[in-house]
């Protein structure tokens, strides 16, 4: 029974991780789309 609980927690953790990663990627993509020139300027300066 305990193994099942650990498995369930791992599943929930993985789902949350994927959700967070997807949200962050979407936000980063939107920012990049809206203001791509500033990003390239900053990266080329460094």
Biopython code that builds the backbone (N, CA, C, O; Angstrom):
import numpy as np
from Bio.PDB.StructureBuilder import StructureBuilder

atoms = [
    (1, "UNK", "N", (0.831, -1.204, 0.000)),
    (1, "UNK", "CA", (0.000, 0.000, 0.000)),
    (1, "UNK", "C", (0.870, 1.259, 0.000)),
    (1, "UNK", "O", (0.528, 2.264, -0.623)),
    (2, "UNK", "N", (1.997, 1.186, 0.707)),
    (2, "UNK", "CA", (2.874, 2.353, 0.789)),
    (2, "UNK", "C", (3.528, 2.628, -0.565)),
    (2, "UNK", "O", (3.719, 3.781, -0.953)),
    (3, "UNK", "N", (3.866, 1.556, -1.271)),
    (3, "UNK", "CA", (4.489, 1.721, -2.589)),
    (3, "UNK", "C", (3.527, 2.444, -3.534)),
    (3, "UNK", "O", (3.952, 3.246, -4.366)),
    (4, "UNK", "N", (2.236, 2.159, -3.401)),
    (4, "UNK", "CA", (1.231, 2.798, -4.254)),
    (4, "UNK", "C", (1.172, 4.296, -3.979)),
    (4, "UNK", "O", (1.028, 5.099, -4.901)),
    (5, "UNK", "N", (1.285, 4.668, -2.711)),
    (5, "UNK", "CA", (1.249, 6.088, -2.351)),
    (5, "UNK", "C", (2.453, 6.824, -2.927)),
    (5, "UNK", "O", (2.319, 7.932, -3.446)),
    (6, "UNK", "N", (3.630, 6.206, -2.836)),
    (6, "UNK", "CA", (4.848, 6.815, -3.382)),
    (6, "UNK", "C", (4.700, 6.991, -4.892)),
    (6, "UNK", "O", (5.083, 8.018, -5.450)),
    (7, "UNK", "N", (4.141, 5.979, -5.537)),
    (7, "UNK", "CA", (3.945, 6.028, -6.985)),
    (7, "UNK", "C", (2.990, 7.167, -7.347)),
    (7, "UNK", "O", (3.211, 7.890, -8.319)),
    (8, "UNK", "N", (1.934, 7.318, -6.558)),
    (8, "UNK", "CA", (0.952, 8.367, -6.813)),
    (8, "UNK", "C", (1.581, 9.741, -6.640)),
    (8, "UNK", "O", (1.345, 10.643, -7.443)),
    (9, "UNK", "N", (2.377, 9.899, -5.597)),
    (9, "UNK", "CA", (3.045, 11.189, -5.362)),
    (9, "UNK", "C", (3.996, 11.521, -6.507)),
    (9, "UNK", "O", (4.079, 12.671, -6.939)),
    (10, "UNK", "N", (4.705, 10.518, -6.993)),
    (10, "UNK", "CA", (5.638, 10.718, -8.097)),
    (10, "UNK", "C", (4.888, 11.165, -9.348)),
    (10, "UNK", "O", (5.356, 12.031, -10.087)),
    (11, "UNK", "N", (3.719, 10.564, -9.579)),
    (11, "UNK", "CA", (2.908, 10.914, -10.738)),
    (11, "UNK", "C", (2.441, 12.363, -10.650)),
    (11, "UNK", "O", (2.530, 13.111, -11.624)),
    (12, "UNK", "N", (1.941, 12.756, -9.477)),
    (12, "UNK", "CA", (1.474, 14.127, -9.280)),
    (12, "UNK", "C", (2.626, 15.109, -9.428)),
    (12, "UNK", "O", (2.477, 16.162, -10.047)),
    (13, "UNK", "N", (3.780, 14.759, -8.857)),
    (13, "UNK", "CA", (4.960, 15.619, -8.934)),
    (13, "UNK", "C", (5.386, 15.825, -10.385)),
    (13, "UNK", "O", (5.718, 16.938, -10.794)),
    (14, "UNK", "N", (5.371, 14.735, -11.159)),
    (14, "UNK", "CA", (5.756, 14.822, -12.569)),
    (14, "UNK", "C", (4.791, 15.706, -13.340)),
    (14, "UNK", "O", (5.210, 16.519, -14.165)),
    (15, "UNK", "N", (3.494, 15.549, -13.073)),
    (15, "UNK", "CA", (2.491, 16.359, -13.759)),
    (15, "UNK", "C", (2.672, 17.832, -13.434)),
    (15, "UNK", "O", (2.603, 18.679, -14.324)),
    (16, "UNK", "N", (2.904, 18.141, -12.162)),
    (16, "UNK", "CA", (3.108, 19.531, -11.758)),
    (16, "UNK", "C", (4.357, 20.104, -12.411)),
    (16, "UNK", "O", (4.367, 21.253, -12.852)),
    (17, "UNK", "N", (5.401, 19.300, -12.469)),
    (17, "UNK", "CA", (6.655, 19.745, -13.071)),
    (17, "UNK", "C", (6.456, 20.075, -14.550)),
    (17, "UNK", "O", (6.939, 21.095, -15.041)),
    (18, "UNK", "N", (5.737, 19.193, -15.252)),
    (18, "UNK", "CA", (5.460, 19.429, -16.675)),
    (18, "UNK", "C", (4.616, 20.683, -16.852)),
    (18, "UNK", "O", (4.845, 21.465, -17.774)),
    (19, "UNK", "N", (3.643, 20.875, -15.973)),
    (19, "UNK", "CA", (2.772, 22.041, -16.059)),
    (19, "UNK", "C", (3.564, 23.320, -15.853)),
    (19, "UNK", "O", (3.405, 24.289, -16.595)),
    (20, "UNK", "N", (4.421, 23.314, -14.837)),
    (20, "UNK", "CA", (5.248, 24.497, -14.558)),
    (20, "UNK", "C", (6.189, 24.782, -15.720)),
    (20, "UNK", "O", (6.337, 25.932, -16.136)),
    (21, "UNK", "N", (6.818, 23.748, -16.240)),
    (21, "UNK", "CA", (7.753, 23.917, -17.356)),
    (21, "UNK", "C", (7.036, 24.470, -18.579)),
    (21, "UNK", "O", (7.551, 25.354, -19.263)),
    (22, "UNK", "N", (5.847, 23.945, -18.851)),
    (22, "UNK", "CA", (5.074, 24.411, -19.993)),
    (22, "UNK", "C", (4.672, 25.865, -19.850)),
    (22, "UNK", "O", (4.731, 26.633, -20.810)),
    (23, "UNK", "N", (4.257, 26.247, -18.632)),
    (23, "UNK", "CA", (3.847, 27.627, -18.388)),
    (23, "UNK", "C", (5.026, 28.574, -18.542)),
    (23, "UNK", "O", (4.910, 29.621, -19.179)),
    (24, "UNK", "N", (6.163, 28.204, -17.959)),
    (24, "UNK", "CA", (7.359, 29.049, -18.059)),
    (24, "UNK", "C", (7.804, 29.196, -19.504)),
    (24, "UNK", "O", (8.203, 30.279, -19.931)),
    (25, "UNK", "N", (7.734, 28.101, -20.257)),
    (25, "UNK", "CA", (8.145, 28.138, -21.659)),
    (25, "UNK", "C", (7.213, 29.045, -22.452)),
    (25, "UNK", "O", (7.663, 29.804, -23.311)),
    (26, "UNK", "N", (5.913, 28.968, -22.166)),
    (26, "UNK", "CA", (4.939, 29.802, -22.868)),
    (26, "UNK", "C", (5.174, 31.276, -22.566)),
    (26, "UNK", "O", (5.108, 32.118, -23.463)),
    (27, "UNK", "N", (5.450, 31.588, -21.290)),
    (27, "UNK", "CA", (5.711, 32.977, -20.894)),
    (27, "UNK", "C", (6.976, 33.483, -21.570)),
    (27, "UNK", "O", (6.989, 34.582, -22.125)),
    (28, "UNK", "N", (8.033, 32.690, -21.526)),
    (28, "UNK", "CA", (9.299, 33.085, -22.136)),
    (28, "UNK", "C", (9.132, 33.288, -23.636)),
    (28, "UNK", "O", (9.707, 34.212, -24.212)),
    (29, "UNK", "N", (8.344, 32.422, -24.268)),
    (29, "UNK", "CA", (8.132, 32.527, -25.711)),
    (29, "UNK", "C", (7.371, 33.805, -26.050)),
    (29, "UNK", "O", (7.694, 34.489, -27.021)),
    (30, "UNK", "N", (6.348, 34.126, -25.236)),
    (30, "UNK", "CA", (5.564, 35.340, -25.472)),
    (30, "UNK", "C", (6.433, 36.578, -25.309)),
    (30, "UNK", "O", (6.354, 37.503, -26.117)),
    (31, "UNK", "N", (7.258, 36.603, -24.271)),
    (31, "UNK", "CA", (8.151, 37.740, -24.038)),
    (31, "UNK", "C", (9.134, 37.864, -25.190)),
    (31, "UNK", "O", (9.409, 38.966, -25.666)),
    (32, "UNK", "N", (9.661, 36.737, -25.633)),
    (32, "UNK", "CA", (10.618, 36.736, -26.736)),
    (32, "UNK", "C", (9.965, 37.240, -28.022)),
    (32, "UNK", "O", (10.581, 37.981, -28.787)),
    (33, "UNK", "N", (8.722, 36.838, -28.255)),
    (33, "UNK", "CA", (7.996, 37.269, -29.446)),
    (33, "UNK", "C", (7.718, 38.765, -29.395)),
    (33, "UNK", "O", (7.845, 39.463, -30.401)),
    (34, "UNK", "N", (7.339, 39.252, -28.219)),
    (34, "UNK", "CA", (6.958, 40.654, -28.072)),
    (34, "UNK", "C", (8.172, 41.574, -28.139)),
    (34, "UNK", "O", (8.084, 42.683, -28.667)),
    (35, "UNK", "N", (9.308, 41.116, -27.603)),
    (35, "UNK", "CA", (10.476, 41.991, -27.509)),
    (35, "UNK", "C", (11.750, 41.214, -27.838)),
    (35, "UNK", "O", (12.639, 41.090, -26.995)),
    (36, "UNK", "N", (11.838, 40.704, -29.032)),
    (36, "UNK", "CA", (12.977, 39.874, -29.408)),
    (36, "UNK", "C", (14.241, 40.681, -29.638)),
    (36, "UNK", "O", (15.342, 40.192, -29.382)),
    (37, "UNK", "N", (14.098, 41.922, -30.122)),
    (37, "UNK", "CA", (15.277, 42.728, -30.462)),
    (37, "UNK", "C", (16.097, 43.057, -29.218)),
    (37, "UNK", "O", (17.327, 43.059, -29.261)),
    (38, "UNK", "N", (15.408, 43.338, -28.104)),
    (38, "UNK", "CA", (16.111, 43.683, -26.867)),
    (38, "UNK", "C", (16.903, 42.474, -26.358)),
    (38, "UNK", "O", (18.017, 42.617, -25.855)),
    (39, "UNK", "N", (16.319, 41.298, -26.493)),
    (39, "UNK", "CA", (16.983, 40.088, -26.017)),
    (39, "UNK", "C", (18.263, 39.833, -26.811)),
    (39, "UNK", "O", (19.296, 39.494, -26.233)),
    (40, "UNK", "N", (18.196, 39.994, -28.125)),
    (40, "UNK", "CA", (19.378, 39.748, -28.952)),
    (40, "UNK", "C", (20.453, 40.783, -28.654)),
    (40, "UNK", "O", (21.641, 40.460, -28.638)),
    (41, "UNK", "N", (20.042, 42.022, -28.419)),
    (41, "UNK", "CA", (20.993, 43.088, -28.098)),
    (41, "UNK", "C", (21.736, 42.742, -26.802)),
    (41, "UNK", "O", (22.961, 42.841, -26.734)),
    (42, "UNK", "N", (20.984, 42.338, -25.787)),
    (42, "UNK", "CA", (21.586, 42.055, -24.486)),
    (42, "UNK", "C", (22.521, 40.847, -24.577)),
    (42, "UNK", "O", (23.595, 40.848, -23.976)),
    (43, "UNK", "N", (22.120, 39.827, -25.321)),
    (43, "UNK", "CA", (22.946, 38.617, -25.390)),
    (43, "UNK", "C", (24.219, 38.862, -26.200)),
    (43, "UNK", "O", (25.258, 38.274, -25.900)),
    (44, "UNK", "N", (24.157, 39.710, -27.209)),
    (44, "UNK", "CA", (25.343, 39.971, -28.028)),
    (44, "UNK", "C", (26.343, 40.865, -27.294)),
    (44, "UNK", "O", (27.546, 40.802, -27.546)),
    (45, "UNK", "N", (25.833, 41.694, -26.388)),
    (45, "UNK", "CA", (26.718, 42.586, -25.624)),
    (45, "UNK", "C", (27.599, 41.802, -24.663)),
    (45, "UNK", "O", (28.764, 42.144, -24.461)),
    (46, "UNK", "N", (27.036, 40.742, -24.066)),
    (46, "UNK", "CA", (27.788, 39.982, -23.066)),
    (46, "UNK", "C", (28.909, 39.187, -23.706)),
    (46, "UNK", "O", (29.645, 38.488, -23.011)),
]
sb = StructureBuilder()
sb.init_structure("model")
sb.init_model(0)
sb.init_chain("A")
sb.init_seg("    ")
for serial, (resi, resn, name, xyz) in enumerate(atoms, 1):
    if name == "N":
        sb.init_residue(resn, " ", resi, " ")
    sb.init_atom(name, np.array(xyz, "f"), 0.0, 1.0, " ", f" {name:<3s}", serial, name[0])
structure = sb.get_structure()
